Amino acid sequence: MRRSISVLAALATLAAAGAAQAQNLTVRIDQAARVPLSSTARDVLIGNPAIADVSVIDGRNLVVVGKGYGATNLIVVDGRGRTILDRQIVVSAVDDGRISFFRGTDIHNYTCAPRCERTPMPGEPSPPYDEFEKPYTSYNNRANNAAAAGARTSGQ
């Protein structure tokens, strides 16, 4: 009887450890999250590097950066080849200080803190940057023309 209680206690401990390892790590897009490890890492693997990236700070600390929306996994192996971390990484949007403006089928995302600035999100068509470039191009062309005209007059 006593032996079966200790076996049940051991199984419960393993189940709790497995549940702790199975928890999701939610990372906001374009932000980082620190991941402490229980022992020193030898190998660090990320399932889909388009969704999240991982950097090793030192043997016992990692940083996960959200790069694209979705879910992937992170596996960390120690020097003996044992898996010390196997966790799902979920990359989601930042809700605080963000607004989305819909105009027909077009969507425009802004980050507001304290003023609003355009912040295109992954998968969103990029804004027409040539509209922002036109005044600069016009000014640059006029400056070049003026410099060329000045060079012709001074060369005579």
trRosetta pair geometry for C-beta under 8 A, 3 or more apart (Angstrom, degrees):
i j d omega theta_ij theta_ji phi_ij phi_ji
1 4 6.0 -57 -152 34 31 109
1 5 6.7 32 151 -21 64 103
2 5 5.8 -53 -155 30 34 113
2 6 6.8 29 151 -15 66 104
3 6 5.9 -56 -151 37 35 107
3 7 6.4 35 151 -19 67 106
4 7 5.5 -51 -145 37 35 114
4 8 6.3 38 154 -20 65 104
5 8 5.7 -54 -149 37 31 111
5 9 6.3 33 151 -21 64 105
6 9 5.5 -49 -145 36 34 114
6 10 6.4 37 153 -21 64 103
7 10 5.7 -52 -149 35 31 112
7 11 6.4 31 152 -17 64 106
8 11 5.7 -53 -146 38 32 111
8 12 6.3 35 154 -21 65 105
9 12 5.7 -53 -147 36 30 112
9 13 6.4 33 152 -20 63 105
10 13 5.7 -53 -150 34 31 112
10 14 6.4 30 153 -16 65 105
11 14 5.7 -54 -146 39 33 110
11 15 6.2 34 154 -20 66 106
12 15 5.6 -53 -145 36 31 112
12 16 6.4 31 155 -18 64 105
13 16 5.8 -54 -149 36 30 110
13 17 6.4 29 152 -18 64 106
14 17 5.6 -54 -146 37 33 111
14 18 6.2 34 154 -20 66 106
15 18 5.6 -53 -146 37 31 112
15 19 6.3 33 154 -20 64 104
16 19 5.6 -52 -147 35 32 112
16 20 6.5 34 153 -21 64 103
17 20 5.7 -52 -150 34 33 112
17 21 6.4 29 152 -16 65 106
18 21 5.7 -57 -148 39 32 109
18 22 6.1 30 154 -21 66 111
19 22 5.6 -58 -143 37 31 112
19 23 7.3 55 153 -46 59 85
20 23 6.2 -29 -166 -9 35 114
21 85 6.6 -163 -142 -137 96 50
21 86 5.8 45 162 52 115 77
21 87 6.5 -123 180 -73 60 82
22 86 7.8 -4 -88 94 55 89
22 87 7.4 169 -137 -115 16 62
22 88 7.7 23 -173 2 56 100
23 87 6.7 -16 74 -135 62 105
24 71 7.9 -59 -136 -132 118 114
24 87 7.1 133 -130 179 26 89
24 88 4.8 -42 -111 82 77 101
24 89 7.4 139 -165 -106 75 16
24 90 5.1 14 -179 -5 126 117
25 33 6.3 175 171 104 112 151
25 35 6.8 -14 -126 -94 159 115
25 64 6.6 80 124 53 138 159
25 74 7.3 -18 34 21 136 133
25 87 5.3 53 -11 146 110 131
25 88 7.2 173 23 87 71 49
25 89 5.2 -27 70 -109 99 66
25 90 7.1 168 79 24 45 72
26 33 8.0 126 89 -59 43 161
26 90 4.9 -28 -106 73 70 102
26 91 7.9 151 -160 -92 56 23
26 92 6.1 -15 -163 15 104 116
27 31 6.4 -167 179 82 80 87
27 32 7.4 -18 -151 -144 117 20
27 33 4.8 -123 -103 -2 96 124
27 52 6.3 96 55 -115 147 120
27 64 5.4 -119 -72 113 152 108
27 65 7.2 164 171 -165 144 14
27 66 4.0 179 120 -53 106 107
27 89 6.2 -5 8 -169 117 99
27 90 7.2 158 25 79 67 48
27 91 5.3 -29 76 -103 91 71
27 92 7.7 144 76 24 42 68
28 31 4.1 28 73 33 98 131
28 66 5.7 -154 97 29 28 153
28 91 7.5 81 -169 -158 10 66
28 92 6.3 -51 -111 75 54 69
28 93 7.0 11 -150 154 83 16
28 94 4.6 62 -169 -74 132 84
29 66 4.5 -112 -103 123 34 121
29 67 7.3 -6 -145 135 77 3
29 68 7.2 44 -124 -109 109 12
29 69 6.5 -35 -74 -68 127 70
29 91 5.7 83 -78 171 72 103
29 92 7.0 -117 -25 97 87 22
29 93 6.0 -14 11 -105 118 45
29 94 6.6 -112 48 -18 80 86
29 121 7.4 69 103 -146 161 96
29 122 7.2 -139 -151 4 145 115
30 65 7.8 1 -143 -177 21 93
30 66 6.4 -50 1 82 29 92
30 67 7.8 84 -71 -109 50 36
30 94 7.6 -62 55 -20 99 125
31 65 7.3 -169 98 -143 25 66
31 66 5.9 14 50 30 66 111
31 94 6.9 105 -21 -72 131 119
32 63 5.1 -1 -172 -179 121 107
32 64 6.7 149 -155 77 64 42
32 65 4.9 -30 -95 -92 81 76
32 66 7.8 -153 -81 7 34 73
33 63 7.1 155 75 -156 36 60
33 64 5.1 -19 59 60 90 95
33 66 8.0 56 -4 -30 102 95
34 57 7.7 1 -134 -19 96 146
34 61 6.3 -20 -167 -167 100 103
34 62 7.3 145 -161 81 50 48
34 63 5.8 -31 -100 -100 58 73
35 54 8.0 -32 28 -138 136 110
35 61 7.1 147 77 -160 53 53
35 62 4.3 -17 61 65 105 99
35 63 7.2 180 15 -86 82 22
35 64 5.9 55 -22 -14 122 108
35 74 7.5 -102 -111 125 176 159
35 85 7.3 103 162 -169 127 165
35 87 7.8 -166 -139 46 137 152
36 60 6.6 9 -161 151 71 86
36 61 5.7 -24 -107 -103 58 78
37 40 7.3 114 102 -99 131 16
37 41 5.7 -122 -107 -44 177 102
37 59 7.6 -101 62 139 135 58
37 60 4.8 -139 58 -155 96 57
37 61 6.8 -141 8 -68 89 31
37 62 6.8 73 -39 -9 109 99
37 76 6.1 -111 -115 129 129 160
37 84 6.0 59 -167 123 106 131
37 85 6.2 -96 -120 -30 92 131
38 84 5.7 -151 52 -174 98 112
38 85 7.7 155 12 -58 94 93
39 60 7.2 -103 158 -107 13 95
39 78 5.2 7 100 -106 121 135
39 84 5.4 -131 47 -121 96 150
40 59 3.8 -7 -143 159 91 127
40 60 5.9 -59 -94 -64 56 81
40 78 6.3 92 77 -139 61 90
40 79 6.5 19 90 -24 106 107
41 44 5.6 34 166 -61 141 96
41 56 6.6 -140 77 -123 133 122
41 59 5.6 -176 36 -165 70 62
41 60 7.2 163 -5 -85 88 33
41 62 7.2 48 -12 -56 161 110
41 76 4.8 -66 -119 -170 117 111
41 77 7.1 85 -154 64 74 40
41 78 6.5 -89 -114 -97 34 53
41 84 6.9 -130 -93 51 74 134
42 77 5.6 -55 59 101 95 82
42 78 5.8 80 -3 176 100 23
42 79 4.8 133 -57 -81 128 50
42 81 7.9 -43 54 -72 145 42
43 75 8.0 -4 111 112 96 90
43 76 7.2 168 89 -154 56 45
43 77 4.4 5 54 50 100 108
44 54 5.6 -132 152 114 126 135
44 56 6.0 179 -3 -66 152 107
44 62 6.4 154 -131 -107 146 134
44 74 7.5 -15 -170 -168 85 92
44 75 7.7 162 -156 87 41 53
44 76 5.3 -5 -108 -108 73 80
44 77 7.9 -152 -68 24 36 70
45 74 7.2 156 84 -157 56 46
45 75 4.5 -8 60 60 106 97
45 76 7.6 -169 24 -75 69 38
45 77 7.7 36 -2 -7 106 103
46 49 5.5 98 93 -80 122 70
46 52 5.8 -138 -160 89 132 91
46 53 6.8 -146 19 -127 175 29
46 54 5.0 168 -58 2 123 114
46 72 6.3 45 175 130 83 134
46 73 7.6 170 -156 88 46 46
46 74 5.7 -14 -106 -104 70 73
46 89 7.5 -19 -144 16 96 148
47 51 7.7 -7 80 45 91 125
47 72 4.0 -169 65 -174 109 94
47 73 4.3 74 -30 43 131 75
47 74 7.4 -96 -7 -59 86 38
47 75 7.9 89 -53 -7 82 97
47 89 8.0 -175 29 33 106 107
48 51 4.5 53 95 11 110 110
48 52 7.3 79 79 28 74 73
48 70 7.2 -38 84 102 147 133
48 72 4.0 -136 34 -104 93 131
49 52 7.3 -89 -132 75 36 44
49 53 5.9 51 -155 -94 82 74
49 67 7.5 18 163 39 54 154
50 67 6.4 -136 173 101 33 124
50 68 5.1 -12 146 21 77 145
51 66 7.6 -43 162 -149 62 64
51 67 6.1 132 150 60 13 91
51 68 4.9 -86 -107 66 46 91
51 69 7.4 -65 -132 90 88 17
51 70 4.6 -91 -115 71 126 107
51 71 7.0 -27 -178 74 158 6
51 72 4.4 157 68 -20 138 123
51 89 7.0 143 121 98 114 112
51 91 5.4 -175 179 10 86 135
52 64 5.5 -1 -180 -174 124 99
52 65 6.5 154 -160 76 68 47
52 66 5.8 -36 -104 -106 83 45
52 67 5.9 174 -96 14 24 92
52 68 8.0 -115 -43 40 47 69
52 72 5.5 -151 23 50 106 127
52 74 7.4 -63 98 -64 139 107
52 89 4.7 -43 -7 126 164 149
52 91 5.8 -174 -67 -55 94 123
53 64 7.3 156 80 -156 43 52
53 65 4.7 -13 59 57 94 102
53 67 5.6 74 -15 -38 96 127
54 62 5.5 -8 -170 -178 104 121
54 63 7.0 156 -154 80 55 47
54 64 5.2 -20 -100 -100 81 70
54 65 7.6 -172 -78 17 32 73
54 74 6.2 118 -69 -127 147 117
55 62 6.8 151 78 -162 43 68
55 63 4.9 -11 58 57 95 98
55 65 7.4 37 -3 -12 102 109
56 59 7.4 23 -177 -88 118 29
56 61 7.7 117 -166 86 56 55
56 62 5.8 -40 -105 -106 53 76
57 61 4.1 -34 56 98 123 105
57 62 6.6 -164 4 -97 87 18
57 63 6.0 88 -47 -22 102 99
58 61 5.4 42 44 37 80 96
62 74 7.9 157 118 -177 159 141
62 76 7.2 -132 -36 -86 146 136
64 74 6.7 -71 -97 -77 132 151
64 89 6.0 -144 -176 -125 147 136
66 89 8.0 -169 -95 164 79 112
66 91 3.9 147 -144 -134 106 108
66 92 7.7 -70 -144 30 153 39
67 91 7.0 -59 41 -129 46 165
68 91 6.4 90 83 92 37 151
68 122 5.1 -168 -129 176 80 176
69 91 5.7 -147 -122 100 31 98
69 92 6.8 58 -131 -111 85 36
69 93 7.1 -7 -97 -50 113 80
69 122 6.2 -167 -1 71 92 124
69 123 7.4 -43 25 -8 124 132
70 90 7.8 -124 125 -144 30 56
70 91 6.0 13 49 49 51 101
71 88 5.9 0 -172 -180 111 106
71 89 6.7 159 -155 83 58 52
71 90 4.9 -18 -101 -102 89 71
71 91 7.4 -171 -80 17 38 71
72 88 7.5 163 89 -157 28 63
72 89 5.2 -14 66 59 77 103
72 91 7.9 17 12 -8 95 107
73 86 6.9 2 -180 -172 117 72
73 87 6.9 162 -156 86 72 36
73 88 5.4 -46 -100 -103 77 54
73 89 6.6 162 -110 10 19 84
74 85 6.6 -20 114 124 98 110
74 86 7.5 179 88 -143 56 31
74 87 5.2 -12 58 62 99 86
74 88 7.9 165 16 -105 77 9
74 89 5.4 74 -23 -36 106 116
75 83 6.2 -57 -163 -135 96 107
75 85 7.0 167 -150 92 32 68
75 86 5.2 12 -110 -108 79 76
76 83 7.2 107 74 -159 51 61
76 84 5.2 -56 101 65 100 91
76 85 4.0 30 35 45 112 103
76 86 7.8 -140 28 -60 65 49
77 81 6.0 -11 -180 -148 119 35
77 82 6.7 154 -154 75 72 31
77 83 5.8 -44 -98 -96 73 51
77 84 6.8 139 -126 8 20 85
78 81 7.3 -51 71 16 66 17
78 82 5.2 -6 39 58 107 86
78 84 5.0 82 -40 -34 102 124
83 86 5.4 13 170 -43 131 110
93 98 7.1 -115 163 74 110 166
93 121 7.2 -9 -113 -135 112 143
94 97 7.4 -20 134 57 113 89
94 98 5.8 124 95 -25 85 134
94 111 8.0 27 86 -114 128 109
95 98 6.4 -119 -160 40 22 111
97 111 5.8 37 130 -166 101 73
97 112 5.2 -151 -170 66 75 65
97 113 4.5 3 -152 -56 143 107
98 109 6.6 -10 -168 -169 105 98
98 110 7.0 157 -153 84 57 50
98 111 5.6 -29 -97 -104 75 63
98 112 7.2 166 -91 17 22 81
98 119 7.6 -84 -124 62 99 132
99 109 7.4 166 88 -151 44 54
99 110 5.2 -10 60 60 88 99
99 112 6.2 27 0 -9 106 124
99 116 7.0 -35 37 -125 118 129
100 107 5.7 -14 -173 -168 107 104
100 108 7.2 148 -161 75 56 43
100 109 5.2 -24 -104 -99 76 73
100 110 7.7 176 -86 20 30 72
101 107 7.2 144 75 -161 48 52
101 108 4.5 -22 62 64 101 98
101 109 7.7 -171 19 -77 73 25
101 110 6.8 38 -11 -5 108 112
102 106 7.2 151 -156 84 50 54
102 107 5.6 -21 -101 -104 71 73
102 108 7.9 -173 -75 23 26 72
103 106 4.9 -17 68 67 86 105
103 108 7.1 19 7 -1 107 111
106 125 7.8 -71 -132 49 85 120
107 124 6.1 -100 82 -129 105 114
108 118 6.7 -56 -175 -129 100 97
108 127 7.6 59 -123 -86 99 110
109 118 7.4 97 81 -161 57 57
109 119 5.3 -71 111 77 99 76
109 120 6.4 125 48 -114 107 25
109 121 5.1 53 13 -19 163 104
109 124 6.5 -126 0 -58 116 174
110 116 4.3 21 166 -173 133 106
110 117 6.4 151 -155 70 83 27
110 118 5.9 -48 -100 -97 77 39
110 119 6.2 114 -134 19 24 87
111 116 7.0 159 79 -145 33 59
111 117 5.9 -22 59 59 83 83
111 119 4.5 41 -12 -9 103 145
112 115 6.7 -93 -144 143 71 17
112 116 4.1 -23 -93 -87 93 78
112 117 7.7 159 -86 13 47 60
118 127 6.2 9 163 -32 148 154
120 124 5.0 -155 -165 85 85 119
120 125 7.8 -99 -143 93 127 32
120 126 5.6 9 -127 -117 173 58
120 127 6.3 -145 -60 -16 122 88
121 124 4.8 79 58 -4 72 126
126 129 7.0 -26 145 -24 112 102
127 131 7.8 -80 151 38 95 118
128 131 4.7 68 106 -9 103 108
129 132 5.4 -51 -162 37 57 110
129 133 6.0 55 141 -24 76 107
130 133 5.1 -57 -141 40 40 115
130 134 6.6 63 156 -46 67 87
131 134 6.2 -30 -154 -1 30 115
132 135 7.8 -55 180 26 38 96
132 136 7.8 22 138 0 64 113
133 136 5.6 -67 -161 46 51 111
133 137 5.6 50 147 -25 84 109
134 137 5.7 -57 -139 38 29 110
134 138 6.2 30 161 -20 65 107
135 138 5.7 -55 -146 37 30 113
135 139 6.3 29 156 -17 65 107
136 139 5.8 -58 -149 39 30 109
136 140 6.0 30 154 -20 66 110
137 140 5.6 -55 -143 39 29 113
137 141 6.3 32 156 -21 64 106
138 141 5.9 -54 -148 34 28 111
138 142 6.6 25 155 -15 62 106
139 142 5.9 -57 -150 37 31 109
139 143 6.3 30 153 -19 66 108
140 143 5.7 -55 -147 37 30 112
140 144 6.4 29 155 -18 65 106
141 144 5.9 -55 -146 37 30 109
141 145 6.3 30 155 -18 64 107
142 145 5.7 -55 -147 38 31 112
142 146 6.2 30 155 -19 65 107
143 146 5.8 -55 -146 37 29 110
143 147 6.3 29 155 -19 64 107
144 147 5.7 -55 -146 37 31 111
144 148 6.3 31 154 -19 65 106
145 148 5.7 -55 -147 37 30 110
145 149 6.2 30 154 -19 65 107
146 149 5.7 -53 -145 37 31 111
146 150 6.3 33 154 -20 64 107
147 150 5.7 -53 -147 36 31 113
147 151 6.4 33 153 -22 63 105
148 151 5.7 -53 -149 34 32 112
148 152 6.6 33 152 -19 64 103
149 152 5.8 -53 -151 33 32 111
149 153 6.5 27 154 -15 65 107
150 153 5.9 -57 -146 39 32 107
150 154 6.1 21 160 -12 68 110
151 154 6.1 -57 -138 42 28 103
151 155 6.0 28 159 -22 63 114
152 155 5.9 -61 -144 37 25 110
152 156 7.0 32 156 -32 60 102
153 156 6.2 -51 -158 16 32 113
